[in-house]
Amino acid sequence: MTLTGMADYAVPIIGQHEDAKPVVCQSCDTVSDALTIANSGYTCPGCESRICIMCGCTDRFACKGGCSWLNPGICSSHREELQEMARRVFAK
C-alpha cells in the first residue's frame, strides 16, 4: 500500500478514535475535528484553507521546517506516524 493509500485509510480511523483531539486551524484558529474537516473537502470550516487533520497546518502556515501534502488532509510531517499506524492496523 502506498503512503497516499494509507492516508486515505487513516482519516476515518483518526476521526473516530475515542481519544481524537480537536484540530485548531493555524490560519484562523477555528477549532474543529477530523471528520468535519474531511466532510468539508479537507478545508477549514472557518476560513476554507486546506488543513491537516493531525496538526492544523495550512498552506499559509506550514509546520516548522516546512511540510507538503501527502494526501488531502494529511501533511508530510506525519509520515512516520502514518506508517506506524498502518503497521499496527495491517499487522492484525
N, C-alpha and C positions, 0 to 999 in steps of 0.2 A: 504494500500500500504506500502511495506517495504521501509526502508531508501534507500536501493540499487535501488529499483524501482523508487523512487523519483529522485535519481541521474541520472538515465537513461533519465528521463523526463526533468530534469533541463538543461542538457548540451545544447540542441538546443536553449532553451529559453535564457540562458546566452549568448550564442554566437550571437544570432540575435538581442539582445536588443540594442536599439539605443545608450544607454549610456555604452555599453560594453567597459571595459577598456582593454588596452593591457596587455598581460601576459609576465612577464620577468622571464626567467628560472634562478633559483637560482644556477644552476650548471655552466652555461656558459654565462649567461647574454643575450642570444638571446631573442629578442622581437618578440612575435607572437600574435595570437588571438585564442580564444576558438575553433572556427570551424576548423582552420588549425591544431590545436593540436589534435582535435577529429579525423580529417581525417588522421592524422599520427599515429593512434592507441594509442592516449594519450601519445605520446612521443614527446620530444622537437625536432623541425626540425633541430636544430643546433648540439645537442650532443646525441640525441636519448635516453636520460634519461626519465623514467616515470615522468610525470609532472602534477601538479594540475592546472586546468584551472582557478581556482579562485585566487590563490596566487603565483603560480610558484614554490612551493616547489618540491623537488625531493627526491629520495631515499637517496642520499648523503647529501642533505641539507634540512632537515625536518623543520617544523615550530618550533618556540620557545616552549619549553615544550614537544616537540615531537608530532607526528601525525602518522596515519596509513591510509591505503586506504579504503575508504567506497565503492568505485567503481572505475574502471579505470577513471582517470581524476579528481577525487574529493577526497580531503583528509578529515580526521576526524575533522580538525579544523573548518570546515564549516557546521557541523552537524546542529546547530541551525538555521543558515541562510537557509539551505536547507529545514528544517522543516517549517520555516516561509514562504518560497516561495511556498511550497506545500499547506499550509493553504490558501494562497491568491489565488492560481490558482484553487484549487479544491473547494473553497467556492462559486465560481460563479455559 
